[in-house]
Amino acid sequence: MSGRKRLIVGISGASGAIYGIRLLELLKGSGIETHLIVSRVARMTIAYETDKSVADLEALATVTYPEQDLSAACSSGSFKTLGMIVAPCSIKTMGEIATGTTSNLVSRAADVCLKERRRLVLMLRETPLHLGHIRSMAAVTEAGAIVYPPVPAFYARPQSIEDMVDHTLGRVLDLFDIDLGTVRRWSGKPPGPGQDQR
């Protein structure tokens, strides 16, 4: 990778835009290049759910690409990366990845990660799930992806939504051997009153 550690961050239109935003915030200044793709529907979701603009997100990333740019660097397997996190991942995006149908750069970059045997983590946001969703989850898992619904870890005794988001993203980054100090790690027993698990 010529000494560069690159991570692709895709943000789809599912609810949970905070996961992608906070991921970029955590990685800013970490020494890891972030290559950001924001889908068209994600732009609307970001406006609905947060006070951030797409320009705010782009300022956090090292490189940004339009969703329609299928000639972007990250659309090629020759562009070496650690892999990709789709945070959040919509059912539509997962379905495209499961079938190899790449209608935009989010699903194309994910498809490249799978064909190059790089780590792909999908923070799937949907509930309840019907059989078609579950079959798509099985298909992407069989292809090599990791389906990671952002389920909060209550043993960490989160005190805020931010605590829950940071812990979840820390566990996702664990899958890439990246530790930014946001995980309250289990030590075999719960912390006592006022004790921090970290």
DODO-18412 format. One record per atom (N, C-alpha, C, O): residue number from 1; chain; atom name; x, y, z. Coordinates in steps of 0.02 Angstrom, whole numbers, plus 50000, padded with zeros to 5 digits. Layout:
DODO-18412
{NUM A CA {X Y Z}}
...
end
This chain:
DODO-18412
{1 A N {50041 49940 50000}}
{1 A CA {50000 50000 50000}}
{1 A C {50043 50063 50000}}
{1 A O {50018 50117 50014}}
{2 A N {50107 50056 49984}}
{2 A CA {50154 50112 49982}}
{2 A C {50155 50151 50047}}
{2 A O {50165 50212 50046}}
{3 A N {50146 50117 50103}}
{3 A CA {50148 50150 50168}}
{3 A C {50085 50185 50187}}
{3 A O {50079 50208 50244}}
{4 A N {50037 50191 50142}}
{4 A CA {49975 50226 50157}}
{4 A C {49922 50177 50180}}
{4 A O {49912 50125 50150}}
{5 A N {49890 50194 50235}}
{5 A CA {49832 50155 50257}}
{5 A C {49770 50192 50236}}
{5 A O {49756 50248 50258}}
{6 A N {49732 50159 50192}}
{6 A CA {49671 50190 50165}}
{6 A C {49610 50150 50185}}
{6 A O {49612 50088 50184}}
{7 A N {49557 50184 50204}}
{7 A CA {49495 50151 50221}}
{7 A C {49438 50187 50184}}
{7 A O {49433 50249 50187}}
{8 A N {49398 50149 50149}}
{8 A CA {49340 50177 50114}}
{8 A C {49281 50180 50162}}
{8 A O {49267 50131 50197}}
{9 A N {49247 50237 50164}}
{9 A CA {49187 50246 50205}}
{9 A C {49130 50261 50159}}
{9 A O {49130 50312 50124}}
{10 A N {49080 50217 50158}}
{10 A CA {49020 50229 50120}}
{10 A C {48963 50246 50167}}
{10 A O {48956 50215 50219}}
{11 A N {48923 50296 50149}}
{11 A CA {48865 50314 50189}}
{11 A C {48804 50307 50143}}
{11 A O {48797 50344 50095}}
{12 A N {48761 50260 50160}}
{12 A CA {48700 50249 50120}}
{12 A C {48642 50286 50151}}
{12 A O {48650 50320 50202}}
{13 A N {48583 50279 50122}}
{13 A CA {48526 50318 50144}}
{13 A C {48487 50290 50202}}
{13 A O {48435 50317 50220}}
{14 A N {48511 50236 50233}}
{14 A CA {48477 50209 50292}}
{14 A C {48480 50258 50350}}
{14 A O {48523 50301 50353}}
{15 A N {48433 50250 50396}}
{15 A CA {48437 50289 50458}}
{15 A C {48500 50270 50496}}
{15 A O {48523 50213 50494}}
{16 A N {48529 50320 50531}}
{16 A CA {48590 50307 50568}}
{16 A C {48650 50342 50538}}
{16 A O {48706 50317 50543}}
{17 A N {48638 50399 50506}}
{17 A CA {48693 50437 50475}}
{17 A C {48748 50454 50526}}
{17 A O {48806 50462 50507}}
{18 A N {48729 50458 50590}}
{18 A CA {48778 50475 50642}}
{18 A C {48836 50426 50643}}
{18 A O {48892 50445 50660}}
{19 A N {48824 50363 50624}}
{19 A CA {48879 50314 50623}}
{19 A C {48933 50333 50573}}
{19 A O {48992 50330 50588}}
{20 A N {48913 50352 50513}}
{20 A CA {48962 50372 50463}}
{20 A C {48997 50437 50481}}
{20 A O {49057 50444 50472}}
{21 A N {48958 50484 50508}}
{21 A CA {48987 50548 50527}}
{21 A C {49038 50539 50583}}
{21 A O {49094 50564 50579}}
{22 A N {49018 50503 50635}}
{22 A CA {49063 50494 50692}}
{22 A C {49125 50452 50672}}
{22 A O {49179 50464 50698}}
{23 A N {49116 50405 50627}}
{23 A CA {49173 50366 50603}}
{23 A C {49225 50411 50571}}
{23 A O {49285 50404 50584}}
{24 A N {49203 50458 50530}}
{24 A CA {49249 50505 50499}}
{24 A C {49283 50549 50551}}
{24 A O {49342 50564 50546}}
{25 A N {49244 50570 50602}}
{25 A CA {49273 50611 50655}}
{25 A C {49328 50573 50693}}
{25 A O {49381 50601 50708}}
{26 A N {49314 50510 50708}}
{26 A CA {49363 50469 50744}}
{26 A C {49426 50457 50704}}
{26 A O {49481 50457 50731}}
{27 A N {49418 50448 50638}}
{27 A CA {49476 50432 50596}}
{27 A C {49516 50494 50576}}
{27 A O {49573 50488 50555}}
{28 A N {49485 50553 50582}}
{28 A CA {49521 50615 50565}}
{28 A C {49582 50622 50610}}
{28 A O {49576 50620 50672}}
{29 A N {49639 50630 50581}}
{29 A CA {49700 50638 50620}}
{29 A C {49730 50573 50646}}
{29 A O {49778 50574 50684}}
{30 A N {49701 50516 50625}}
{30 A CA {49726 50451 50648}}
{30 A C {49785 50426 50606}}
{30 A O {49817 50377 50624}}
{31 A N {49797 50459 50551}}
{31 A CA {49849 50434 50504}}
{31 A C {49821 50389 50451}}
{31 A O {49858 50365 50407}}
{32 A N {49756 50376 50453}}
{32 A CA {49723 50333 50403}}
{32 A C {49687 50378 50353}}
{32 A O {49646 50419 50373}}
{33 A N {49701 50369 50289}}
{33 A CA {49666 50405 50237}}
{33 A C {49594 50380 50233}}
{33 A O {49583 50320 50229}}
{34 A N {49546 50425 50234}}
{34 A CA {49477 50405 50225}}
{34 A C {49453 50427 50156}}
{34 A O {49461 50485 50136}}
{35 A N {49422 50380 50121}}
{35 A CA {49396 50392 50054}}
{35 A C {49320 50386 50058}}
{35 A O {49294 50331 50066}}
{36 A N {49287 50442 50052}}
{36 A CA {49215 50447 50069}}
{36 A C {49171 50448 50007}}
{36 A O {49185 50482 49957}}
{37 A N {49117 50408 50012}}
{37 A CA {49064 50408 49961}}
{37 A C {48998 50416 49998}}
{37 A O {48981 50375 50040}}
{38 A N {48960 50467 49981}}
{38 A CA {48895 50480 50012}}
{38 A C {48842 50470 49958}}
{38 A O {48845 50503 49906}}
{39 A N {48794 50426 49969}}
{39 A CA {48743 50414 49919}}
{39 A C {48694 50472 49916}}
{39 A O {48691 50514 49961}}
{40 A N {48655 50474 49862}}
{40 A CA {48606 50527 49853}}
{40 A C {48555 50528 49910}}
{40 A O {48539 50581 49937}}
{41 A N {48529 50470 49928}}
{41 A CA {48479 50467 49981}}
{41 A C {48511 50482 50049}}
{41 A O {48478 50510 50093}}
{42 A N {48575 50464 50057}}
{42 A CA {48609 50480 50120}}
{42 A C {48612 50556 50131}}
{42 A O {48609 50579 50188}}
{43 A N {48618 50594 50078}}
{43 A CA {48619 50666 50084}}
{43 A C {48555 50691 50116}}
{43 A O {48556 50738 50157}}
{44 A N {48499 50661 50098}}
{44 A CA {48435 50680 50128}}
{44 A C {48432 50658 50201}}
{44 A O {48410 50695 50245}}
{45 A N {48454 50596 50214}}
{45 A CA {48452 50569 50282}}
{45 A C {48496 50611 50329}}
{45 A O {48476 50624 50386}}
{46 A N {48554 50632 50306}}
{46 A CA {48598 50674 50347}}
{46 A C {48563 50738 50366}}
{46 A O {48568 50761 50423}}
{47 A N {48526 50768 50319}}
{47 A CA {48489 50830 50333}}
{47 A C {48432 50818 50382}}
{47 A O {48419 50860 50425}}
{48 A N {48398 50760 50376}}
{48 A CA {48342 50744 50421}}
{48 A C {48367 50731 50492}}
{48 A O {48336 50754 50541}}
{49 A N {48422 50695 50498}}
{49 A CA {48442 50667 50563}}
{49 A C {48494 50707 50601}}
{49 A O {48503 50696 50661}}
{50 A N {48529 50752 50567}}
{50 A CA {48585 50787 50600}}
{50 A C {48585 50861 50582}}
{50 A O {48547 50884 50540}}
{51 A N {48628 50897 50615}}
{51 A CA {48639 50968 50600}}
{51 A C {48699 50977 50553}}
{51 A O {48719 51033 50540}}
{52 A N {48726 50922 50528}}
{52 A CA {48785 50924 50484}}
{52 A C {48763 50931 50411}}
{52 A O {48709 50911 50392}}
{53 A N {48808 50960 50373}}
{53 A CA {48798 50963 50300}}
{53 A C {48845 50912 50268}}
{53 A O {48892 50888 50299}}
{54 A N {48832 50897 50206}}
{54 A CA {48877 50852 50169}}
{54 A C {48946 50884 50164}}
{54 A O {48997 50849 50166}}
{55 A N {48948 50950 50158}}
{55 A CA {49013 50984 50157}}
{55 A C {49052 50974 50221}}
{55 A O {49113 50968 50220}}
{56 A N {49016 50971 50279}}
{56 A CA {49049 50957 50343}}
{56 A C {49082 50889 50341}}
{56 A O {49139 50880 50364}}
{57 A N {49047 50839 50313}}
{57 A CA {49074 50771 50309}}
{57 A C {49134 50769 50262}}
{57 A O {49185 50738 50277}}
{58 A N {49127 50802 50206}}
{58 A CA {49182 50801 50157}}
{58 A C {49244 50833 50186}}
{58 A O {49300 50814 50167}}
{59 A N {49236 50882 50230}}
{59 A CA {49294 50914 50262}}
{59 A C {49329 50866 50310}}
{59 A O {49389 50874 50324}}
{60 A N {49293 50816 50335}}
{60 A CA {49323 50767 50380}}
{60 A C {49362 50713 50343}}
{60 A O {49408 50682 50370}}
{61 A N {49345 50702 50280}}
{61 A CA {49375 50648 50240}}
{61 A C {49439 50672 50205}}
{61 A O {49447 50731 50193}}
{62 A N {49483 50624 50191}}
{62 A CA {49543 50640 50153}}
{62 A C {49526 50652 50079}}
{62 A O {49551 50699 50048}}
{63 A N {49483 50608 50052}}
{63 A CA {49463 50611 49982}}
{63 A C {49389 50597 49979}}
{63 A O {49363 50554 50016}}
{64 A N {49353 50632 49935}}
{64 A CA {49282 50618 49926}}
{64 A C {49268 50604 49852}}
{64 A O {49304 50628 49808}}
{65 A N {49216 50563 49840}}
{65 A CA {49197 50546 49772}}
{65 A C {49122 50555 49764}}
{65 A O {49084 50539 49810}}
{66 A N {49099 50578 49706}}
{66 A CA {49027 50578 49692}}
{66 A C {49003 50506 49685}}
{66 A O {49040 50462 49662}}
{67 A N {48942 50494 49705}}
{67 A CA {48912 50427 49701}}
{67 A C {48912 50399 49631}}
{67 A O {48916 50339 49621}}
{68 A N {48907 50443 49581}}
{68 A CA {48902 50421 49511}}
{68 A C {48970 50408 49479}}
{68 A O {48973 50384 49422}}
{69 A N {49025 50424 49513}}
{69 A CA {49091 50420 49482}}
{69 A C {49119 50349 49484}}
{69 A O {49157 50330 49528}}
{70 A N {49098 50309 49435}}
{70 A CA {49120 50240 49433}}
{70 A C {49191 50233 49405}}
{70 A O {49216 50177 49398}}
{71 A N {49223 50289 49388}}
{71 A CA {49293 50288 49368}}
{71 A C {49339 50310 49426}}
{71 A O {49399 50319 49416}}
{72 A N {49310 50318 49486}}
{72 A CA {49350 50339 49545}}
{72 A C {49404 50288 49561}}
{72 A O {49398 50229 49543}}
{73 A N {49455 50310 49595}}
{73 A CA {49511 50266 49613}}
{73 A C {49486 50203 49649}}
{73 A O {49509 50148 49634}}
{74 A N {49439 50212 49696}}
{74 A CA {49417 50155 49737}}
{74 A C {49372 50107 49699}}
{74 A O {49349 50057 49727}}
{75 A N {49358 50121 49635}}
{75 A CA {49319 50073 49594}}
{75 A C {49364 50020 49562}}
{75 A O {49339 49976 49528}}
{76 A N {49429 50025 49575}}
{76 A CA {49476 49978 49545}}
{76 A C {49511 49937 49599}}
{76 A O {49530 49964 49652}}
{77 A N {49520 49874 49587}}
{77 A CA {49556 49831 49633}}
{77 A C {49630 49848 49639}}
{77 A O {49662 49829 49687}}
{78 A N {49657 49884 49590}}
{78 A CA {49727 49903 49593}}
{78 A C {49740 49959 49643}}
{78 A O {49797 49972 49661}}
{79 A N {49687 49992 49666}}
{79 A CA {49692 50044 49717}}
{79 A C {49688 50009 49784}}
{79 A O {49634 49988 49805}}
{80 A N {49745 50003 49818}}
{80 A CA {49748 49962 49879}}
{80 A C {49721 49999 49940}}
{80 A O {49737 50057 49952}}
{81 A N {49679 49964 49977}}
{81 A CA {49649 49991 50038}}
{81 A C {49647 49937 50092}}
{81 A O {49658 49878 50078}}
{82 A N {49633 49958 50153}}
{82 A CA {49620 49910 50207}}
{82 A C {49553 49876 50197}}
{82 A O {49542 49820 50222}}
{83 A N {49508 49910 50162}}
{83 A CA {49441 49884 50151}}
{83 A C {49391 49941 50156}}
{83 A O {49407 49999 50143}}
{84 A N {49330 49924 50175}}
{84 A CA {49275 49972 50173}}
{84 A C {49226 49960 50229}}
{84 A O {49213 49903 50248}}
{85 A N {49199 50015 50255}}
{85 A CA {49144 50013 50303}}
{85 A C {49086 50051 50272}}
{85 A O {49095 50109 50251}}
{86 A N {49028 50021 50270}}
{86 A CA {48968 50056 50248}}
{86 A C {48927 50070 50312}}
{86 A O {48901 50024 50343}}
{87 A N {48924 50135 50329}}
{87 A CA {48897 50154 50394}}
{87 A C {48852 50216 50387}}
{87 A O {48877 50272 50380}}
{88 A N {48786 50206 50388}}
{88 A CA {48750 50144 50392}}
{88 A C {48742 50112 50323}}
{88 A O {48756 50143 50272}}
{89 A N {48720 50050 50324}}
{89 A CA {48708 50013 50262}}
{89 A C {48634 49999 50254}}
{89 A O {48603 49968 50298}}
{90 A N {48605 50022 50199}}
{90 A CA {48534 50009 50186}}
{90 A C {48524 49939 50159}}
{90 A O {48571 49908 50134}}
{91 A N {48464 49915 50163}}
{91 A CA {48447 49850 50134}}
{91 A C {48459 49851 50058}}
{91 A O {48483 49802 50030}}
{92 A N {48442 49907 50026}}
{92 A CA {48453 49913 49953}}
{92 A C {48527 49905 49937}}
{92 A O {48544 49868 49891}}
{93 A N {48570 49940 49974}}
{93 A CA {48641 49935 49962}}
{93 A C {48666 49864 49973}}
{93 A O {48705 49838 49933}}
{94 A N {48644 49833 50028}}
{94 A CA {48665 49764 50041}}
{94 A C {48641 49718 49985}}
{94 A O {48678 49672 49965}}
{95 A N {48581 49728 49961}}
{95 A CA {48554 49686 49908}}
{95 A C {48596 49692 49844}}
{95 A O {48608 49642 49811}}
{96 A N {48617 49753 49828}}
{96 A CA {48660 49762 49769}}
{96 A C {48726 49726 49778}}
{96 A O {48751 49693 49732}}
{97 A N {48755 49733 49838}}
{97 A CA {48820 49700 49851}}
{97 A C {48811 49624 49848}}
{97 A O {48855 49589 49822}}
{98 A N {48755 49599 49874}}
{98 A CA {48743 49526 49876}}
{98 A C {48739 49496 49806}}
{98 A O {48758 49439 49796}}
{99 A N {48713 49536 49759}}
{99 A CA {48703 49509 49691}}
{99 A C {48757 49532 49642}}
{99 A O {48757 49512 49584}}
{100 A N {48803 49574 49665}}
{100 A CA {48854 49599 49620}}
{100 A C {48829 49652 49572}}
{100 A O {48861 49667 49522}}
{101 A N {48770 49681 49587}}
{101 A CA {48741 49734 49546}}
{101 A C {48766 49800 49572}}
{101 A O {48748 49821 49627}}
{102 A N {48809 49833 49534}}
{102 A CA {48841 49894 49560}}
{102 A C {48814 49955 49524}}
{102 A O {48842 49975 49472}}
{103 A N {48760 49984 49550}}
{103 A CA {48729 50041 49516}}
{103 A C {48760 50107 49535}}
{103 A O {48746 50158 49502}}
{104 A N {48801 50109 49587}}
{104 A CA {48833 50170 49607}}
{104 A C {48901 50153 49638}}
{104 A O {48920 50095 49642}}
{105 A N {48938 50205 49659}}
{105 A CA {49007 50194 49682}}
{105 A C {49008 50159 49751}}
{105 A O {49057 50126 49766}}
{106 A N {48956 50167 49792}}
{106 A CA {48955 50133 49857}}
{106 A C {48957 50058 49846}}
{106 A O {48999 50023 49874}}
{107 A N {48910 50033 49805}}
{107 A CA {48907 49961 49794}}
{107 A C {48966 49936 49751}}
{107 A O {48989 49880 49760}}
{108 A N {48991 49978 49705}}
{108 A CA {49049 49958 49665}}
{108 A C {49111 49951 49708}}
{108 A O {49148 49901 49703}}
{109 A N {49124 50000 49752}}
{109 A CA {49183 49996 49795}}
{109 A C {49178 49936 49842}}
{109 A O {49228 49903 49856}}
{110 A N {49118 49921 49866}}
{110 A CA {49108 49862 49909}}
{110 A C {49121 49798 49869}}
{110 A O {49152 49752 49895}}
{111 A N {49098 49796 49807}}
{111 A CA {49108 49738 49765}}
{111 A C {49183 49727 49752}}
{111 A O {49206 49670 49751}}
{112 A N {49219 49781 49743}}
{112 A CA {49292 49777 49733}}
{112 A C {49325 49747 49795}}
{112 A O {49369 49704 49790}}
{113 A N {49304 49769 49854}}
{113 A CA {49332 49740 49916}}
{113 A C {49322 49665 49919}}
{113 A O {49367 49628 49937}}
{114 A N {49263 49643 49900}}
{114 A CA {49249 49571 49902}}
{114 A C {49292 49533 49851}}
{114 A O {49320 49481 49867}}
{115 A N {49297 49559 49790}}
{115 A CA {49335 49522 49739}}
{115 A C {49409 49522 49754}}
{115 A O {49445 49475 49735}}
{116 A N {49433 49573 49789}}
{116 A CA {49504 49577 49808}}
{116 A C {49518 49544 49876}}
{116 A O {49574 49546 49900}}
{117 A N {49466 49516 49906}}
{117 A CA {49471 49483 49972}}
{117 A C {49494 49531 50026}}
{117 A O {49534 49514 50070}}
{118 A N {49466 49593 50023}}
{118 A CA {49479 49642 50075}}
{118 A C {49420 49645 50122}}
{118 A O {49365 49624 50105}}
{119 A N {49432 49671 50181}}
{119 A CA {49379 49673 50232}}
{119 A C {49324 49721 50212}}
{119 A O {49337 49779 50192}}
{120 A N {49262 49698 50216}}
{120 A CA {49203 49738 50202}}
{120 A C {49154 49729 50261}}
{120 A O {49133 49673 50276}}
{121 A N {49137 49785 50293}}
{121 A CA {49092 49783 50351}}
{121 A C {49030 49824 50334}}
{121 A O {49035 49883 50316}}
{122 A N {48972 49793 50339}}
{122 A CA {48908 49826 50325}}
{122 A C {48870 49837 50389}}
{122 A O {48848 49789 50421}}
{123 A N {48863 49900 50409}}
{123 A CA {48825 49916 50470}}
{123 A C {48751 49921 50451}}
{123 A O {48724 49975 50443}}
{124 A N {48721 49863 50446}}
{124 A CA {48652 49857 50420}}
{124 A C {48601 49887 50468}}
{124 A O {48600 49871 50527}}
{125 A N {48559 49932 50441}}
{125 A CA {48508 49966 50481}}
{125 A C {48439 49948 50453}}
{125 A O {48416 49979 50405}}
{126 A N {48407 49900 50483}}
{126 A CA {48338 49883 50465}}
{126 A C {48310 49835 50516}}
{126 A O {48346 49792 50542}}
{127 A N {48247 49842 50532}}
{127 A CA {48213 49795 50576}}
{127 A C {48138 49807 50571}}
{127 A O {48118 49865 50565}}
{128 A N {48097 49755 50575}}
{128 A CA {48115 49684 50574}}
{128 A C {48138 49663 50505}}
{128 A O {48130 49699 50456}}
{129 A N {48167 49603 50502}}
{129 A CA {48194 49576 50440}}
{129 A C {48147 49524 50411}}
{129 A O {48121 49482 50447}}
{130 A N {48136 49527 50345}}
{130 A CA {48098 49472 50314}}
{130 A C {48148 49424 50281}}
{130 A O {48208 49436 50281}}
{131 A N {48122 49371 50252}}
{131 A CA {48166 49318 50227}}
{131 A C {48213 49342 50172}}
{131 A O {48270 49320 50168}}
{132 A N {48189 49387 50130}}
{132 A CA {48232 49414 50077}}
{132 A C {48292 49450 50106}}
{132 A O {48348 49444 50080}}
{133 A N {48281 49488 50160}}
{133 A CA {48337 49523 50193}}
{133 A C {48387 49472 50220}}
{133 A O {48448 49480 50212}}
{134 A N {48361 49421 50252}}
{134 A CA {48404 49370 50283}}
{134 A C {48444 49333 50230}}
{134 A O {48502 49316 50241}}
{135 A N {48412 49319 50173}}
{135 A CA {48448 49286 50118}}
{135 A C {48504 49330 50091}}
{135 A O {48558 49306 50075}}
{136 A N {48491 49395 50086}}
{136 A CA {48544 49441 50063}}
{136 A C {48600 49445 50114}}
{136 A O {48658 49449 50095}}
{137 A N {48583 49442 50178}}
{137 A CA {48635 49441 50230}}
{137 A C {48678 49379 50223}}
{137 A O {48739 49382 50230}}
{138 A N {48646 49323 50211}}
{138 A CA {48683 49260 50202}}
{138 A C {48727 49264 50140}}
{138 A O {48784 49241 50141}}
{139 A N {48701 49293 50086}}
{139 A CA {48739 49297 50023}}
{139 A C {48801 49340 50031}}
{139 A O {48855 49321 50008}}
{140 A N {48795 49399 50063}}
{140 A CA {48855 49441 50070}}
{140 A C {48904 49410 50119}}
{140 A O {48965 49418 50111}}
{141 A N {48879 49374 50169}}
{141 A CA {48924 49340 50216}}
{141 A C {48962 49284 50180}}
{141 A O {49023 49277 50190}}
{142 A N {48928 49246 50139}}
{142 A CA {48961 49194 50100}}
{142 A C {49013 49223 50052}}
{142 A O {49063 49190 50037}}
{143 A N {49001 49284 50028}}
{143 A CA {49049 49316 49983}}
{143 A C {49109 49346 50020}}
{143 A O {49158 49365 49989}}
{144 A N {49104 49350 50086}}
{144 A CA {49161 49374 50125}}
{144 A C {49149 49436 50166}}
{144 A O {49194 49458 50203}}
{145 A N {49091 49466 50161}}
{145 A CA {49076 49527 50200}}
{145 A C {49059 49509 50272}}
{145 A O {49044 49451 50287}}
{146 A N {49062 49559 50315}}
{146 A CA {49039 49552 50384}}
{146 A C {48978 49597 50392}}
{146 A O {48982 49657 50382}}
{147 A N {48922 49567 50411}}
{147 A CA {48862 49605 50426}}
{147 A C {48864 49624 50499}}
{147 A O {48866 49581 50543}}
{148 A N {48864 49689 50513}}
{148 A CA {48874 49713 50581}}
{148 A C {48818 49763 50598}}
{148 A O {48828 49823 50593}}
{149 A N {48759 49738 50617}}
{149 A CA {48707 49785 50639}}
{149 A C {48732 49824 50701}}
{149 A O {48761 49793 50746}}
{150 A N {48722 49889 50703}}
{150 A CA {48747 49929 50760}}
{150 A C {48704 49919 50823}}
{150 A O {48663 49961 50840}}
{151 A N {48715 49863 50856}}
{151 A CA {48679 49846 50917}}
{151 A C {48719 49870 50977}}
{151 A O {48777 49851 50984}}
{152 A N {48690 49912 51020}}
{152 A CA {48729 49939 51076}}
{152 A C {48748 49885 51127}}
{152 A O {48711 49837 51138}}
{153 A N {48807 49894 51156}}
{153 A CA {48832 49849 51208}}
{153 A C {48817 49881 51276}}
{153 A O {48851 49928 51297}}
{154 A N {48767 49855 51310}}
{154 A CA {48746 49886 51373}}
{154 A C {48792 49868 51431}}
{154 A O {48790 49901 51483}}
{155 A N {48832 49815 51424}}
{155 A CA {48879 49798 51477}}
{155 A C {48930 49855 51488}}
{155 A O {48959 49861 51541}}
{156 A N {48938 49896 51436}}
{156 A CA {48985 49953 51441}}
{156 A C {48955 50011 51479}}
{156 A O {48988 50062 51491}}
{157 A N {48891 50004 51499}}
{157 A CA {48855 50056 51537}}
{157 A C {48860 50125 51504}}
{157 A O {48885 50173 51533}}
{158 A N {48836 50129 51442}}
{158 A CA {48840 50194 51407}}
{158 A C {48799 50246 51443}}
{158 A O {48745 50233 51469}}
{159 A N {48826 50307 51445}}
{159 A CA {48792 50362 51478}}
{159 A C {48757 50409 51428}}
{159 A O {48721 50455 51448}}
{160 A N {48768 50397 51364}}
{160 A CA {48740 50440 51313}}
{160 A C {48737 50403 51246}}
{160 A O {48766 50350 51238}}
{161 A N {48701 50433 51199}}
{161 A CA {48700 50405 51131}}
{161 A C {48771 50406 51103}}
{161 A O {48791 50359 51068}}
{162 A N {48809 50458 51118}}
{162 A CA {48878 50463 51093}}
{162 A C {48920 50405 51119}}
{162 A O {48960 50377 51081}}
{163 A N {48911 50386 51182}}
{163 A CA {48947 50328 51210}}
{163 A C {48931 50265 51170}}
{163 A O {48975 50226 51153}}
{164 A N {48866 50255 51156}}
{164 A CA {48845 50195 51119}}
{164 A C {48874 50194 51048}}
{164 A O {48898 50143 51025}}
{165 A N {48871 50251 51015}}
{165 A CA {48897 50256 50947}}
{165 A C {48972 50243 50946}}
{165 A O {48997 50205 50904}}
{166 A N {49009 50275 50992}}
{166 A CA {49082 50268 50994}}
{166 A C {49103 50196 51009}}
{166 A O {49150 50170 50979}}
{167 A N {49067 50163 51055}}
{167 A CA {49085 50094 51071}}
{167 A C {49073 50049 51010}}
{167 A O {49115 50008 50993}}
{168 A N {49016 50058 50979}}
{168 A CA {49000 50017 50920}}
{168 A C {49051 50027 50864}}
{168 A O {49075 49979 50834}}
{169 A N {49069 50090 50851}}
{169 A CA {49118 50103 50798}}
{169 A C {49187 50077 50817}}
{169 A O {49225 50055 50774}}
{170 A N {49203 50080 50881}}
{170 A CA {49266 50051 50904}}
{170 A C {49270 49977 50891}}
{170 A O {49323 49951 50871}}
{171 A N {49214 49942 50901}}
{171 A CA {49213 49870 50887}}
{171 A C {49217 49856 50813}}
{171 A O {49247 49807 50792}}
{172 A N {49186 49899 50772}}
{172 A CA {49192 49892 50699}}
{172 A C {49265 49901 50678}}
{172 A O {49291 49863 50638}}
{173 A N {49297 49953 50705}}
{173 A CA {49368 49966 50688}}
{173 A C {49414 49911 50713}}
{173 A O {49467 49899 50684}}
{174 A N {49394 49876 50767}}
{174 A CA {49432 49817 50790}}
{174 A C {49441 49767 50733}}
{174 A O {49492 49733 50729}}
{175 A N {49391 49762 50689}}
{175 A CA {49393 49714 50634}}
{175 A C {49448 49732 50583}}
{175 A O {49466 49690 50542}}
{176 A N {49473 49793 50586}}
{176 A CA {49527 49816 50543}}
{176 A C {49592 49824 50583}}
{176 A O {49641 49853 50558}}
{177 A N {49593 49800 50645}}
{177 A CA {49650 49808 50690}}
{177 A C {49667 49882 50702}}
{177 A O {49725 49901 50706}}
{178 A N {49614 49923 50707}}
{178 A CA {49622 49994 50722}}
{178 A C {49591 50006 50791}}
{178 A O {49531 49993 50801}}
{179 A N {49631 50031 50837}}
{179 A CA {49606 50045 50905}}
{179 A C {49616 50119 50919}}
{179 A O {49672 50142 50927}}
{180 A N {49560 50155 50923}}
{180 A CA {49562 50227 50937}}
{180 A C {49540 50243 51008}}
{180 A O {49527 50301 51025}}
{181 A N {49536 50191 51051}}
{181 A CA {49522 50201 51121}}
{181 A C {49450 50214 51139}}
{181 A O {49436 50243 51192}}
{182 A N {49404 50194 51096}}
{182 A CA {49333 50208 51111}}
{182 A C {49295 50148 51139}}
{182 A O {49236 50153 51156}}
{183 A N {49329 50091 51145}}
{183 A CA {49295 50030 51167}}
{183 A C {49305 50019 51242}}
{183 A O {49361 50020 51267}}
{184 A N {49251 50009 51277}}
{184 A CA {49254 49987 51347}}
{184 A C {49257 49911 51345}}
{184 A O {49206 49878 51336}}
{185 A N {49316 49885 51354}}
{185 A CA {49326 49813 51344}}
{185 A C {49305 49773 51405}}
{185 A O {49316 49793 51462}}
{186 A N {49275 49716 51391}}
{186 A CA {49251 49671 51443}}
{186 A C {49310 49639 51478}}
{186 A O {49355 49613 51445}}
{187 A N {49311 49640 51544}}
{187 A CA {49367 49613 51582}}
{187 A C {49348 49549 51620}}
{187 A O {49389 49522 51657}}
{188 A N {49288 49526 51610}}
{188 A CA {49266 49465 51645}}
{188 A C {49219 49478 51703}}
{188 A O {49188 49432 51729}}
{189 A N {49214 49540 51723}}
{189 A CA {49167 49558 51775}}
{189 A C {49145 49630 51764}}
{189 A O {49182 49670 51737}}
{190 A N {49084 49646 51785}}
{190 A CA {49059 49714 51774}}
{190 A C {49096 49763 51819}}
{190 A O {49119 49745 51873}}
{191 A N {49103 49826 51796}}
{191 A CA {49135 49876 51837}}
{191 A C {49093 49893 51898}}
{191 A O {49032 49889 51896}}
{192 A N {49127 49912 51952}}
{192 A CA {49091 49934 52011}}
{192 A C {49064 50005 52001}}
{192 A O {49077 50035 51949}}
{193 A N {49027 50031 52050}}
{193 A CA {49000 50098 52043}}
{193 A C {49056 50149 52031}}
{193 A O {49105 50152 52067}}
{194 A N {49046 50190 51979}}
{194 A CA {49094 50243 51963}}
{194 A C {49157 50219 51928}}
{194 A O {49200 50260 51913}}
{195 A N {49163 50154 51914}}
{195 A CA {49223 50129 51880}}
{195 A C {49212 50127 51805}}
{195 A O {49158 50110 51780}}
{196 A N {49263 50145 51769}}
{196 A CA {49261 50145 51696}}
{196 A C {49291 50080 51671}}
{196 A O {49345 50060 51694}}
{197 A N {49257 50047 51624}}
{197 A CA {49279 49982 51597}}
{197 A C {49340 49989 51552}}
{197 A O {49375 49940 51539}}
{198 A N {49353 50051 51526}}
{198 A CA {49408 50059 51479}}
{198 A C {49475 50047 51511}}
{198 A O {49526 50052 51478}}
end
